[in-house]
Amino acid sequence: MSYKIAGIDVHKKVLMVVVMDASTPESKPERRRFTTMPSDLRRLLLWLREQGVEEAVMESTAQYWRSVWLELVHAARALGASLRSASECGQRPVVQA
């Protein structure tokens, strides 16, 4: 059974995103680059849903993740996706597409 996960590396103006099937780690991961503009963040959420991603994590060495997170929450509500924050899951923010 497939279990797709995504990793989002957050930079100031760019998000580097990798999606892979955790049940078959030998499979080739899908990679995409998105900007941090609201329209591109909506494209990111749509792409994650198209890929069948069940869980995603964000990594950022600075505070850049905050604006990305806030915009993703807004876009997710419009698209019917659910997001859980660190306080809701006891960890860092988790995106469920």
N, C-alpha and C positions, 0 to 999 in steps of 0.2 A: 504494500500500500504506500502511495506517495505521501510525503510530508515535506512540503516546500517551505524553506526559510529564506530570509533576506538579511543581509548586513548592509547598513547605510553608514558610510564614512562621511561625516559632515565637515565641510570646509566653509570658509567665509562666504563664497559665492557659488560653490559647486557641491553636489552630492554625488559620490561614487557608490553605486549600488550593485550588489551581487546577489543573485538568486540561485539556490541550488536545492536539490532534493536530498534531504537528510537521510532518507532510507536507502539511497544509492549514491554514496559519496564519490564513487568513481566516475559518475556522470559529469559532463562538462557544464560548468556554471554559466549562467547568463549574466552579462555585465552591461550596465547602462550608466550614462552620465546625465544628470539633471542639474539645472540651475536652482537657486533658492528663490526664484520669482514665484509668486502665488500660482500663476498659470502652469508652470512646470511642476510644482508640487502636486497639483491636481492630476497632471499627466502621470506623475510617479504613482499616485494611489491607484489610478486606473490600470497602469501596467502591473502593479503588484497583484491586483485582483485578477487580471487576465492570466497571469502566471500561476494563479492558484496558491499564492503565498498565505500560509496560516499564521506565521509569526515573523516579526522583524525586530531587529535591534539597531539602535543608533549609537555611534561612537563619535565623540568630539573631544579634542583636547582643550578647547576654549568654550566660551558661552554661546557659540554660534547655534547650537542645537535648540536653544530656547525659542528663537523666532521661527525656526523650522517646525518645531513641535506645535507651537500655537497655530501656525498656518495649516499644518496637517490635521489638527483637531477640527478646525473650521471646515476644511475640504472634506474630511471624512464624514462629518454630519450630513453634508449635502449629498454625498454619494452613498450613504447608508452603511458605511464601514464603522467598526468600533475600535477605539483606541483606549489603552489603559496606561495610566501614568505610573510613575515610580511609587507614589503613595498608595495606589490601588493594588499593586502587585508585590510590594515589598522590595522592588528592585528598581533598575533604571526603566525609563519609559519603554513600553512594548506596543508595537503596532500590529493589529490584527485586521487584515484586509478582507 
